[in-house]
Amino acid sequence: MGVQLHKIKDYTILIEDFELKDSISKEVTMDREMVGFVFYVSGTLSVDVKINKSQHHFLKKTGHNSSFYYSPHDTVVQHQISNRQPLKKVSIFIEPAKLHLLLQSDDQISKSKFSEILNPDAPFVEGINLLMTPKMYGATQEILNNQYTGFSKDLLLESNALGLISHYFNQITSISSSPNKVYSEDIDKLHFAKELLLKELDNPPSLAELSKLTGLNSFKLKSGFKALFGMPVYRYLQDQRLIKSYELIESGKMNVQQASYFVGYNSLSSFSNAFFKKYKFRPSAIGK
């Protein structure tokens, strides 16, 4: 697919879907203030933001979503794109004034961490970085696989873009109002738990082992993981297994059976059923 840019009503939608032979670096610029929502379906990006003499570094990976405020004043953004995975990324941009109109009556959002983007105190403000939910994956897949043309294409893109922003705000307001508060001292431990799961997709640690390795008791691990990442520990694990298997099959590195075993499924039929539940098509349909 390559890179596509669509301007639809109040939104600009950037779709990136390509493979690289070598890692590349590119400077990203905008001509006016924007709030961005970015959904990383596949790939790894290293983002360096330079504001005058200060510099901020961010690492963006498969399965995450994030937001930011950007002003072209004294801001330079550099993307280093890794060639280790295909890049599949959907970005949605809207002018701050138009976003304010949409959100002005929502007290939950105005009281959440997202308020830092609505009322920025710097030319670049990083928003909330969370895991993509299954509904987000569904909407991004529809955008990436959109084969319509003309008005039909624009209408579907607009619908999916609005859906993604809606899912994003639902995610942050759910966390803000969660009775299971995540304490700041536990956040790094929960991210460590997530990384441990990603390293061992085929043979993950049990909840008891994960609790011991992270230093979190069972309650904090389970409630904190769901509050921070939007889903329970082993639902997240299953989701990541299916994402990894999709990438392996689509890239041609493995066939369906090999990918299912690689991510920890002992039964091909169980894998196929779980895959269908997530993507609404069988793994054997990839590439056809």
PyMOL commands that set and color helices and strands:
alter all, ss='L'
color gray80, all
select helices_A, chain A and resi 96-103+107-111+115-118+134-144+150-176+184-199+207-214+218-229+233-250+256-262+268-279+283-285
alter helices_A, ss='H'
color red, helices_A
select strands_A, chain A and resi 2-8+11-18+24-28+34-42+44-51+54-61+64-70+75-81+87-94+124-126+130-131
alter strands_A, ss='S'
color yellow, strands_A
deselect
rebuild
show_as cartoon
